[in-house]
Amino acid sequence: MRVTNSMMVNNLLRNLYKNYTKMDKSQQMLSSQKKFLRPSDDPIGVTRSLRLSTEILNMQQYKRNAEDSDSWLQSSEQAVNNIISVMQRIRELTVQGSNTGTYSPDDRKKIADEIKELKEQLIGIGNTAYAGSYLFSGFKTDKPLLNKDGTYDLDGGILRAGETIEVNVGISDRIGMNTLGQKIFGSMATTTYDEYVLKGVGEFKGVTLDGTNNDLVITYETTPPGSVTISMDNGTYNSIDGLRFVKDLNEKIDATPLKGLVKAELEDGIVVFKGARNFNIDTTGTTMDVKDIMGIEKGKNADLSKVVVSDIDDIDREIFHGSTEYLLKAEGGFSGTAAGDSFVIYYGDNKYTITMDRAYTAAEDKEFIYDFNKKLAETSGLAGHVKLSMKDGQFAISADKNFKLDAANFNKLGFEDATSGLKGAKAAYAIEGGKLDLVYGDITIPASPDNKLYIKYGGNNYTINLTSKTYDNTPGNTFDDLIKDIQHQINTDPALNDLKGYVTVTGVDGSIKFNSDSPFDLVYGGTPVTNVALMASLGFTTEKEGLLIGDRVESGGATQLLGMLDKLIEDLNTNNSDGISKNLARLDAHIGNLNSVRAEMGVKANRLELTLNRIEDDNVNLRGLLSKNEDIDMAETIIKLQMQENVYNAALSVGSKIISLSLVDFIR
């Protein structure tokens, strides 16, 4: 082959360019300290770097999670330490109060006053917040744990045993950083029900009724009775005659249509009116100076409050973290009852009979609930354990144990037979959908075949065929009606007999909730899928499995720890030496429980410390691997660059000799 000057020049230039490119890459590596500047330089190395960088970012997030959890735990542990300190002070005071030879009844009352203040301090500690989040309220970190009276607050909600806030601190490594309030304060079996209260701001002052100031007009929420005038007899009541005044007032109330609806009581010298619905003392027609006599403003509506009834025996049981709700829901409406009607409840191993004192019309459902719950509260064995309420426009009975109803008379409340609602009244599993609001969006049940809900229960599949209908918040088409219609279909379809009495539907704050006595699934249909749109419209956007409800405490529920302190304060004020001595053992039990809770926190803190050390070590190792993968060896790269420069200079020198002078000149 003939080699020309042109070929030699082209080869020289090409090789010089290649060598120059290598020198440029080496210089860029030296200036950037990196082995590659673009993915094409080393695709495998870049992939490995991306993987290592992702792991480092994950480690940084794990570290932040662990540090946040550690701070949360430290705040929680400090709060528990403070509770233990307060409890130890209370124990010291109780030991002093138990010494009958040294401390007089007046001294014990002073001790009771100090313990009452310490109780307030405990409530404050129970509502401790970290970075704006309440420590002991489970998932409801924006809700305080305790009310001022020491009952659970939670803004009307429920605190379940499974509300553990878990954070990722590693691959498949999660830690629960919070402690639930019931583990600290315990739980007592509690029944709560609504009551409207109109209370004076001061003690009864006395009054002389002379015919010009005898009338008291009470306006009740419903019509009838509407506004009713109570006319007292003439007479004089001194400031110490509060009980006599209240007795005479109730006799006059019972002679009007307000009988059984409003009642007056005397609490610590203060006159209090109570009822099942809202009411007030009307300004029109009232001649009695109720503001001066009782400290009550005319026209002021009664305040809605919660009556809390607890089983005081629970303060002596092992620290209790709540109970599963057993629910029995009526199928029909309230038809009213007659005076003397008796209602039999089988609860635990015992039979209880509740006998009502008066008749109730179908419109007096709230009054019946109010009076029935008062009867339950007065029944030893049921007080604090069973309550009647209204759910989705129908009566429902709930308890903390399995129970049954006798069919007689309960059918007047809408319970069709002894197996109405959940058989055995046990709802251990539930599925809850998203929140619905018919004010802003109608819910339309489509026509067949898109009107089907599918439930897997007991290993079998069941189809609930809903009636095609639009729920637009008009009468008969409300959210409560939707709940009733779904339940009605379950109860009346012969193909669903296996579900009747075992699966119920309730509404929870605008969400549809399916309840069952055993595990179940709410599933999408087969092929083709026909119920996706229907489920989405009902708030179920995916297939759901029934969750175990587990132990829970409700808003208004009493706590064992603070209930025990209330009993201690009562025993000190009444000079009950035996009771004071018993409270020493109760205090020791709670202090022991608090130490156990603190120990659990210590275990978590130690685990977090080890986790942080591991994260730090992993982070160092990963960064080392990333550095080896990306960073250059300075000495090696400099030597390589020097070699490339020598090769380049040598190539120029050789090229100048083998290429003719004229051509070299041309190249220059």
Wavefront OBJ file of the C-alpha trace (Angstrom):
o trace
v 0.000 0.000 0.000
v 1.318 3.451 -0.900
v 1.623 5.820 2.064
v 1.354 9.465 1.236
v 2.153 12.576 3.204
v -1.570 13.273 3.403
v -2.228 9.911 5.087
v 0.605 10.477 7.559
v -0.717 13.913 8.400
v -4.306 12.644 8.904
v -3.157 9.780 11.131
v -0.996 12.154 13.144
v -3.826 14.616 13.631
v -6.290 11.877 14.590
v -3.954 10.369 17.168
v -2.998 13.776 18.515
v -6.736 14.546 18.976
v -7.341 11.267 20.823
v -4.437 11.935 23.144
v -5.522 15.516 23.631
v -9.037 14.298 24.526
v -7.579 11.976 27.161
v -5.550 14.854 28.585
v -8.686 17.002 28.700
v -10.626 14.268 30.534
v -7.806 13.827 33.053
v -7.680 17.594 33.635
v -11.483 17.679 34.181
v -11.221 14.775 36.609
v -8.517 16.664 38.534
v -10.558 19.845 38.688
v -13.854 18.072 39.660
v -12.284 15.329 41.774
v -14.767 12.911 40.145
v -14.178 9.858 37.984
v -17.084 10.648 35.679
v -18.893 13.814 34.712
v -21.695 12.375 32.598
v -23.530 9.022 32.514
v -21.809 8.021 29.275
v -18.407 8.185 30.998
v -19.271 5.123 33.159
v -22.903 3.906 33.025
v -22.331 1.179 35.605
v -20.522 3.553 37.964
v -23.269 6.171 37.606
v -25.951 3.578 38.377
v -24.084 2.484 41.476
v -23.631 6.112 42.579
v -27.334 6.807 42.181
v -28.165 3.769 44.281
v -25.667 4.744 46.978
v -26.852 8.395 46.950
v -30.454 7.222 47.401
v -29.404 5.064 50.342
v -27.574 8.019 51.900
v -30.688 10.207 51.521
v -32.757 7.440 53.093
v -30.297 7.243 55.980
v -30.584 10.986 56.477
v -34.389 10.669 56.615
v -34.140 7.716 58.989
v -31.859 9.802 61.183
v -34.329 12.706 61.225
v -37.168 10.298 62.045
v -35.160 8.714 64.849
v -34.153 12.109 66.262
v -37.772 13.355 66.158
v -38.926 10.132 67.819
v -36.231 10.484 70.443
v -37.348 14.052 71.214
v -40.981 12.889 71.413
v -39.972 10.043 73.731
v -37.924 12.343 75.936
v -40.901 14.715 76.280
v -43.207 11.778 77.033
v -40.780 10.313 79.553
v -40.421 13.678 81.273
v -44.201 13.974 81.488
v -44.468 10.501 83.042
v -41.654 11.386 85.466
v -43.637 14.465 86.470
v -46.761 12.349 86.990
v -44.780 9.929 89.174
v -43.436 12.848 91.227
v -46.963 14.173 91.772
v -48.220 10.699 92.674
v -45.423 10.231 95.182
v -46.357 13.559 96.781
v -49.986 12.406 96.929
v -48.847 9.183 98.576
v -46.900 11.137 101.207
v -50.011 13.196 101.945
v -52.148 10.030 102.107
v -49.758 8.442 104.601
v -50.046 11.574 106.720
v -53.831 11.560 106.429
v -54.030 7.908 107.456
v -52.470 8.752 110.829
v -55.560 9.189 112.996
v -53.577 10.050 116.099
v -51.850 13.085 114.606
v -54.207 14.559 112.026
v -57.669 15.888 112.826
v -60.635 15.928 110.414
v -59.840 19.552 109.569
v -56.228 18.584 108.786
v -57.504 15.856 106.481
v -59.698 18.341 104.650
v -56.636 20.517 104.077
v -54.798 17.472 102.736
v -57.786 16.796 100.470
v -57.576 20.363 99.161
v -53.895 19.920 98.290
v -54.582 16.588 96.575
v -57.360 18.272 94.593
v -54.812 20.818 93.336
v -52.382 18.023 92.509
v -55.140 16.299 90.552
v -55.478 19.457 88.439
v -51.733 19.300 87.857
v -52.015 15.688 86.691
v -54.708 16.668 84.196
v -52.414 19.383 82.856
v -49.542 16.916 82.486
v -51.854 14.468 80.722
v -52.463 17.186 78.110
v -48.748 17.814 77.540
v -47.958 18.782 73.943
v -44.765 18.475 71.902
v -44.348 20.844 68.935
v -48.103 21.511 69.004
v -49.078 17.816 69.171
v -50.628 16.214 72.233
v -48.383 13.371 73.365
v -50.895 10.884 74.716
v -53.922 11.272 72.381
v -52.992 8.606 69.830
v -53.649 9.638 66.231
v -55.683 12.637 67.461
v -52.593 14.717 68.155
v -54.637 17.911 67.778
v -57.053 16.893 70.544
v -56.314 17.143 74.284
v -56.473 13.857 76.176
v -58.372 14.943 79.288
v -61.248 17.248 80.215
v -61.064 19.566 83.193
v -63.033 17.041 85.257
v -60.464 14.320 84.570
v -62.493 12.341 82.016
v -61.220 11.627 78.512
v -61.697 14.542 76.124
v -60.611 13.697 72.524
v -63.203 16.199 71.231
v -65.962 13.608 71.145
v -63.793 10.922 69.566
v -62.507 7.484 70.501
v -58.967 6.467 71.438
v -58.278 2.904 70.305
v -55.565 0.583 71.543
v -54.025 0.376 68.070
v -53.366 4.104 67.630
v -49.591 3.749 67.645
v -47.688 6.406 65.693
v -44.967 4.445 63.931
v -41.994 5.942 62.071
v -39.467 4.366 59.718
v -35.992 4.256 61.222
v -34.569 1.736 58.764
v -35.451 -0.707 56.019
v -38.379 -2.742 57.426
v -37.616 -1.194 60.808
v -40.413 0.822 62.435
v -40.788 2.059 65.965
v -43.877 3.304 67.805
v -42.942 6.574 69.434
v -46.143 7.428 71.317
v -47.736 6.146 74.507
v -51.529 5.989 74.712
v -53.174 7.906 77.515
v -55.141 4.916 78.823
v -51.872 3.123 79.587
v -51.042 5.939 82.000
v -54.444 6.829 83.449
v -56.335 3.579 82.949
v -60.020 3.282 82.102
v -63.226 2.750 84.044
v -66.444 1.336 82.632
v -68.383 4.502 81.852
v -71.789 5.473 80.509
v -72.289 8.997 79.191
v -75.484 10.658 78.020
v -76.589 14.167 77.056
v -78.227 16.495 79.542
v -79.234 20.161 79.295
v -78.407 22.142 82.430
v -79.467 25.644 83.511
v -77.448 26.480 86.620
v -77.352 29.514 88.861
v -74.115 31.412 89.399
v -74.570 31.651 93.158
v -76.296 29.981 96.090
v -80.048 30.304 96.635
v -80.723 33.631 98.355
v -84.308 33.145 99.463
v -87.467 34.975 98.387
v -90.859 36.137 99.589
v -93.598 35.295 97.074
v -96.537 37.672 97.419
v -98.626 37.199 94.269
v -96.657 39.676 92.161
v -93.552 37.542 91.663
v -94.844 33.952 91.682
v -94.737 33.048 87.980
v -91.899 31.188 86.276
v -92.265 30.526 82.520
v -90.157 27.683 81.082
v -89.902 27.322 77.315
v -89.125 23.738 76.275
v -87.580 22.899 72.895
v -90.510 20.962 71.451
v -94.106 21.987 70.918
v -96.000 20.789 72.815
v -95.355 21.582 75.626
v -93.736 24.821 74.390
v -93.890 27.645 76.960
v -95.381 26.600 80.300
v -96.148 28.833 83.278
v -95.324 27.497 86.755
v -97.125 29.480 89.469
v -95.713 29.137 92.978
v -97.812 29.631 96.108
v -97.318 32.653 98.299
v -94.789 32.181 101.041
v -91.346 33.010 102.344
v -88.174 31.014 101.702
v -85.046 31.958 103.602
v -81.553 31.373 102.196
v -81.388 28.067 104.103
v -84.683 26.882 102.582
v -83.221 25.908 99.217
v -84.287 22.252 99.507
v -87.848 23.214 100.429
v -88.004 25.711 97.558
v -86.803 23.095 95.061
v -89.249 20.506 96.424
v -92.206 22.913 96.095
v -91.020 23.995 92.652
v -90.854 20.401 91.393
v -94.362 19.735 92.667
v -95.604 22.696 90.624
v -93.623 21.562 87.547
v -95.101 18.056 87.838
v -98.581 19.591 87.730
v -97.868 20.996 84.222
v -97.064 19.403 80.824
v -93.387 19.714 81.808
v -93.712 16.751 84.159
v -90.850 14.376 83.464
v -89.230 16.858 81.084
v -87.660 19.407 83.426
v -86.607 18.946 87.030
v -85.025 21.268 89.586
v -82.246 20.146 91.954
v -80.105 21.751 94.640
v -76.359 21.173 94.232
v -74.063 22.697 96.874
v -76.707 25.314 97.637
v -77.175 26.233 93.949
v -80.486 25.702 92.116
v -80.030 23.659 88.925
v -82.639 22.898 86.252
v -82.099 19.772 84.127
v -83.805 18.338 81.064
v -83.444 16.083 78.039
v -83.809 18.922 75.512
v -82.873 22.575 75.326
v -84.987 24.938 77.439
v -84.836 28.365 79.085
v -86.666 30.656 81.486
v -88.690 32.882 79.205
v -88.536 36.640 79.676
v -92.198 36.996 78.711
v -94.555 36.183 81.570
v -91.857 35.416 84.170
v -92.491 37.674 87.150
v -90.087 35.912 89.525
v -86.704 37.648 89.867
v -84.766 34.489 89.007
v -81.496 36.397 88.594
v -81.579 37.731 92.148
v -82.988 34.545 93.705
v -81.017 31.871 91.835
v -78.460 33.754 89.730
v -80.066 32.591 86.451
v -80.493 34.926 83.488
v -83.873 35.009 81.759
v -83.773 33.857 78.143
v -80.449 32.049 78.573
v -80.499 28.614 76.960
v -79.537 25.585 79.005
v -76.025 24.268 78.428
v -75.563 20.884 76.777
v -73.395 18.743 79.025
v -72.395 15.105 79.440
v -73.485 13.058 82.405
v -70.726 10.605 83.295
v -71.637 7.454 85.227
v -68.782 5.134 86.149
v -68.430 1.861 87.979
v -66.445 2.972 91.041
v -65.438 -0.641 91.682
v -63.151 -0.365 88.654
v -60.624 1.658 90.653
v -59.667 -1.593 92.412
v -59.181 -3.661 89.276
v -55.925 -4.119 87.385
v -55.011 -1.096 85.252
v -57.509 -1.353 82.401
v -56.830 0.020 78.917
v -60.388 0.111 77.586
v -62.925 -2.306 76.149
v -64.460 -3.425 72.870
v -67.886 -1.943 72.177
v -70.749 -4.418 71.921
v -73.489 -2.842 69.833
v -77.149 -3.675 69.279
v -78.973 -1.433 66.793
v -82.739 -1.267 66.326
v -84.277 -2.016 62.945
v -87.488 -0.044 63.312
v -88.503 3.293 64.765
v -89.592 4.314 68.246
v -93.350 3.865 68.699
v -93.675 5.138 72.250
v -94.144 3.261 75.523
v -96.638 3.038 78.357
v -96.137 3.852 82.020
v -94.796 0.857 83.914
v -93.267 -0.829 80.853
v -90.372 -3.081 81.870
v -87.269 -3.819 79.794
v -85.182 -6.918 80.508
v -81.451 -6.926 79.754
v -79.190 -9.957 80.123
v -75.711 -8.640 80.883
v -72.846 -10.858 82.007
v -74.358 -13.660 84.069
v -77.252 -11.606 85.419
v -80.731 -10.498 84.428
v -81.723 -6.853 84.952
v -85.148 -5.254 84.671
v -85.590 -1.537 83.929
v -89.091 -0.224 84.670
v -90.092 3.207 83.355
v -92.222 5.526 85.450
v -94.263 7.304 82.777
v -95.547 7.003 79.239
v -93.622 8.345 76.235
v -95.000 9.324 72.855
v -93.177 8.522 69.619
v -91.953 12.140 69.525
v -90.338 11.867 72.971
v -87.399 9.732 71.876
v -84.801 12.014 73.509
v -86.752 12.077 76.742
v -86.957 8.285 76.769
v -83.199 7.961 76.155
v -82.499 10.463 78.925
v -84.723 8.745 81.495
v -83.694 5.218 80.463
v -80.018 6.082 80.928
v -80.776 7.572 84.325
v -82.411 4.264 85.255
v -79.338 2.398 84.009
v -77.125 4.702 86.078
v -79.150 3.848 89.171
v -78.911 0.076 88.564
v -75.975 -1.605 90.257
v -74.267 -3.868 87.753
v -75.340 -1.817 84.722
v -74.177 1.635 85.844
v -71.238 2.638 83.700
v -71.509 -0.470 81.522
v -74.642 -0.102 79.361
v -76.127 2.914 77.593
v -78.930 3.759 75.187
v -78.287 6.225 72.368
v -79.526 7.312 68.964
v -77.550 6.117 65.925
v -78.618 7.022 62.399
v -82.119 7.908 63.563
v -82.640 4.613 65.416
v -82.153 3.431 68.970
v -78.951 1.554 69.743
v -77.751 -0.095 72.930
v -74.050 -0.483 73.575
v -72.084 -2.079 76.390
v -68.590 -3.205 77.304
v -69.644 -6.873 77.487
v -71.758 -9.284 75.511
v -75.466 -8.782 76.269
v -78.943 -9.686 75.032
v -82.401 -8.147 75.223
v -85.734 -9.727 76.025
v -88.008 -9.149 73.025
v -90.915 -7.941 75.173
v -91.322 -4.135 75.079
v -87.972 -3.655 73.327
v -89.954 -4.013 70.097
v -91.476 -0.631 70.974
v -87.988 0.819 70.609
v -87.566 -0.676 67.145
v -85.845 -3.901 68.159
v -87.911 -6.407 66.200
v -86.887 -9.484 68.145
v -84.264 -10.764 70.549
v -81.751 -11.161 67.716
v -82.244 -7.730 66.208
v -79.042 -5.992 65.191
v -75.954 -8.041 65.940
v -76.744 -11.426 67.464
v -75.201 -11.526 70.878
v -74.544 -7.802 70.430
v -70.925 -8.246 69.481
v -69.195 -5.938 66.970
v -65.537 -6.844 67.043
v -64.612 -5.931 63.448
v -65.386 -2.866 61.349
v -64.734 -1.169 57.989
v -65.216 2.595 57.658
v -65.470 4.562 54.421
v -64.598 8.133 53.580
v -66.659 11.075 54.774
v -69.775 11.920 52.762
v -71.692 15.205 52.633
v -75.077 15.196 50.911
v -75.288 18.984 51.215
v -72.586 19.368 48.565
v -73.063 16.194 46.531
v -75.879 13.714 45.987
v -75.354 9.963 46.183
v -77.042 7.986 43.446
v -77.468 4.214 43.649
v -77.345 3.064 40.011
v -79.616 0.506 38.413
v -78.709 -3.161 38.128
v -76.097 -4.540 37.563
v -74.137 -1.590 38.991
v -76.051 -1.527 42.300
v -74.186 -4.349 44.031
v -72.018 -4.494 47.120
v -70.013 -7.647 47.756
v -69.142 -8.948 51.209
v -66.980 -11.936 51.984
v -68.047 -13.333 55.356
v -67.313 -16.701 56.916
v -65.492 -17.871 53.804
v -68.535 -17.219 51.570
v -69.367 -14.408 49.144
v -72.618 -12.443 49.440
v -74.184 -9.849 47.135
v -76.167 -6.903 48.532
v -78.486 -5.544 45.823
v -79.290 -1.936 46.723
v -82.403 -0.146 45.490
v -81.748 2.379 42.739
v -82.304 5.746 44.366
v -80.820 9.244 44.769
v -80.000 10.542 48.246
v -80.036 14.345 48.061
v -80.585 15.290 51.734
v -84.309 15.835 51.240
v -86.784 14.183 53.644
v -86.604 10.430 53.168
v -83.335 10.700 51.272
v -80.869 11.660 54.012
v -77.623 10.063 55.112
v -79.521 8.254 57.887
v -81.980 6.931 55.292
v -79.078 5.583 53.228
v -77.791 3.701 56.288
v -81.265 2.323 57.027
v -81.822 1.202 53.425
v -78.533 -0.721 53.286
v -79.340 -2.396 56.617
v -82.900 -3.131 55.471
v -81.589 -4.928 52.393
v -79.275 -7.066 54.526
v -82.113 -7.940 56.900
v -84.813 -8.700 54.318
v -83.058 -10.441 51.409
v -83.442 -14.235 51.928
v -80.088 -14.758 50.187
v -78.457 -12.770 52.993
v -79.913 -14.669 55.958
v -76.397 -15.632 57.033
v -75.572 -11.931 57.423
v -78.719 -10.845 59.249
v -77.909 -10.212 62.859
v -74.172 -10.508 62.262
v -73.446 -7.583 59.926
v -74.804 -4.106 60.656
v -74.349 -0.705 59.068
v -73.902 2.480 61.078
v -72.918 6.072 60.382
v -69.887 7.681 62.005
v -69.532 11.449 61.514
v -70.719 11.277 57.902
v -68.946 8.010 57.075
v -70.586 4.638 56.424
v -69.326 1.901 58.716
v -69.886 -1.850 58.325
v -69.701 -3.843 61.566
v -69.463 -7.585 62.092
v -68.898 -10.152 64.818
v -65.995 -11.801 62.926
v -63.468 -10.980 60.175
v -64.998 -9.945 56.832
v -64.084 -8.156 53.606
v -65.848 -5.514 51.537
v -64.679 -6.465 48.036
v -64.970 -5.441 44.414
v -66.921 -7.684 42.081
v -65.621 -10.263 39.658
v -65.151 -9.845 35.927
v -66.437 -7.504 34.726
v -66.182 -5.319 37.812
v -69.568 -3.663 38.278
v -69.513 -1.910 41.642
v -66.459 0.362 41.554
v -68.487 3.541 40.996
v -71.024 2.511 43.655
v -68.350 1.832 46.268
v -66.598 5.115 45.477
v -69.870 7.024 45.903
v -70.278 5.398 49.346
v -66.762 6.429 50.392
v -64.949 3.143 49.682
v -62.250 3.711 47.076
v -60.576 0.354 47.429
v -61.171 -3.163 48.656
v -61.150 -3.204 52.452
v -60.651 -5.832 55.113
v -62.496 -5.701 58.428
v -60.237 -4.420 61.208
v -60.303 -5.621 64.799
v -61.803 -2.791 66.833
v -59.875 -3.716 69.986
v -59.799 -1.926 73.322
v -60.920 1.684 73.263
v -61.851 4.607 75.478
v -64.468 7.198 74.562
v -64.751 10.903 75.161
v -66.364 11.347 78.549
v -65.001 8.033 79.826
v -63.611 8.080 83.348
v -60.006 7.229 84.222
v -58.966 4.869 86.993
v -56.150 7.063 88.262
v -58.186 10.259 88.579
v -61.261 8.314 89.718
v -59.133 6.865 92.506
v -58.028 10.385 93.498
v -61.665 11.514 93.595
v -62.397 8.642 95.982
v -59.363 9.568 98.091
v -60.476 13.197 98.293
v -63.960 12.045 99.295
v -62.563 9.743 102.013
v -60.373 12.534 103.396
v -63.259 15.016 103.468
v -65.533 12.491 105.210
v -62.788 11.382 107.645
v -63.025 7.777 106.390
v -59.881 6.174 107.816
v -60.499 2.751 106.271
v -61.011 4.322 102.854
v -57.823 6.387 103.191
v -55.834 3.243 104.011
v -57.292 1.408 101.008
v -56.214 4.261 98.764
v -52.586 3.667 99.753
v -52.683 0.288 98.004
v -54.382 1.884 94.984
v -51.710 4.579 94.813
v -48.976 1.949 94.936
v -50.640 0.068 92.072
v -50.748 3.179 89.898
v -47.197 4.216 90.754
v -46.083 0.689 89.825
v -47.956 0.979 86.514
v -46.353 4.361 85.816
v -42.912 2.892 86.485
v -43.712 0.132 83.985
v -44.747 2.708 81.396
v -41.557 4.637 82.038
v -39.546 1.413 81.648
v -41.214 0.806 78.249
v -40.220 4.296 77.201
v -36.674 3.613 78.389
v -36.517 0.465 76.252
v -37.658 2.469 73.220
v -35.139 5.218 73.992
v -32.318 2.666 74.208
v -33.430 1.127 70.945
v -33.475 4.560 69.317
v -29.969 5.280 70.606
v -28.709 2.015 69.085
v -30.610 2.808 65.896
v -29.011 6.262 65.664
v -25.557 4.696 66.141
v -26.307 2.148 63.433
v -27.575 4.853 61.087
v -24.395 6.875 61.678
v -22.205 3.838 60.958
v -24.208 2.938 57.854
v -24.003 6.532 56.680
v -20.192 6.548 57.048
v -19.903 3.226 55.209
v -22.167 4.327 52.386
v -20.329 7.600 51.949
v -17.068 5.663 51.847
v -18.408 3.407 49.127
v -19.745 6.405 47.222
v -16.361 8.124 47.481
v -14.555 5.037 46.173
v -17.029 4.813 43.332
v -16.919 8.505 42.342
v -13.773 10.203 43.661
v -10.464 10.013 41.814
v -7.083 8.891 43.125
v -5.164 12.172 42.914
v -1.685 10.631 42.609
v -2.810 8.121 40.021
v -4.605 10.767 37.960
v -1.630 13.204 38.046
v 0.775 10.465 36.929
v -1.653 9.500 34.168
v -1.902 13.139 33.030
v 1.873 13.511 33.016
v 2.197 10.345 30.924
v -0.430 11.647 28.515
v 1.459 14.963 28.219
v 4.743 13.124 27.546
v 3.057 10.997 24.904
v 1.578 14.103 23.322
v 4.907 15.945 23.249
v 6.690 12.873 21.890
v 4.102 12.507 19.162
v 4.606 16.114 18.143
v 8.367 15.634 18.084
v 8.228 12.442 16.005
v 5.673 13.947 13.677
v 7.852 16.936 12.951
v 10.683 14.645 11.816
v 8.769 12.267 9.603
v 6.699 14.852 7.833
v 8.363 16.982 5.160
v 9.300 20.520 6.099
v 6.995 22.089 3.540
v 4.062 20.089 4.821
v 4.929 20.850 8.430
v 5.098 24.486 7.567
v 1.742 24.112 5.925
v 0.303 22.505 8.979
v 1.613 25.298 11.164
l 1 2 3 4 5 6 7 8 9 10 11 12 13 14 15 16 17 18 19 20 21 22 23 24 25 26 27 28 29 30 31 32 33 34 35 36 37 38 39 40 41 42 43 44 45 46 47 48 49 50 51 52 53 54 55 56 57 58 59 60 61 62 63 64 65 66 67 68 69 70 71 72 73 74 75 76 77 78 79 80 81 82 83 84 85 86 87 88 89 90 91 92 93 94 95 96 97 98 99 100 101 102 103 104 105 106 107 108 109 110 111 112 113 114 115 116 117 118 119 120 121 122 123 124 125 126 127 128 129 130 131 132 133 134 135 136 137 138 139 140 141 142 143 144 145 146 147 148 149 150 151 152 153 154 155 156 157 158 159 160 161 162 163 164 165 166 167 168 169 170 171 172 173 174 175 176 177 178 179 180 181 182 183 184 185 186 187 188 189 190 191 192 193 194 195 196 197 198 199 200 201 202 203 204 205 206 207 208 209 210 211 212 213 214 215 216 217 218 219 220 221 222 223 224 225 226 227 228 229 230 231 232 233 234 235 236 237 238 239 240 241 242 243 244 245 246 247 248 249 250 251 252 253 254 255 256 257 258 259 260 261 262 263 264 265 266 267 268 269 270 271 272 273 274 275 276 277 278 279 280 281 282 283 284 285 286 287 288 289 290 291 292 293 294 295 296 297 298 299 300 301 302 303 304 305 306 307 308 309 310 311 312 313 314 315 316 317 318 319 320 321 322 323 324 325 326 327 328 329 330 331 332 333 334 335 336 337 338 339 340 341 342 343 344 345 346 347 348 349 350 351 352 353 354 355 356 357 358 359 360 361 362 363 364 365 366 367 368 369 370 371 372 373 374 375 376 377 378 379 380 381 382 383 384 385 386 387 388 389 390 391 392 393 394 395 396 397 398 399 400 401 402 403 404 405 406 407 408 409 410 411 412 413 414 415 416 417 418 419 420 421 422 423 424 425 426 427 428 429 430 431 432 433 434 435 436 437 438 439 440 441 442 443 444 445 446 447 448 449 450 451 452 453 454 455 456 457 458 459 460 461 462 463 464 465 466 467 468 469 470 471 472 473 474 475 476 477 478 479 480 481 482 483 484 485 486 487 488 489 490 491 492 493 494 495 496 497 498 499 500 501 502 503 504 505 506 507 508 509 510 511 512 513 514 515 516 517 518 519 520 521 522 523 524 525 526 527 528 529 530 531 532 533 534 535 536 537 538 539 540 541 542 543 544 545 546 547 548 549 550 551 552 553 554 555 556 557 558 559 560 561 562 563 564 565 566 567 568 569 570 571 572 573 574 575 576 577 578 579 580 581 582 583 584 585 586 587 588 589 590 591 592 593 594 595 596 597 598 599 600 601 602 603 604 605 606 607 608 609 610 611 612 613 614 615 616 617 618 619 620 621 622 623 624 625 626 627 628 629 630 631 632 633 634 635 636 637 638 639 640 641 642 643 644 645 646 647 648 649 650 651 652 653 654 655 656 657 658 659 660 661 662 663 664 665 666 667 668
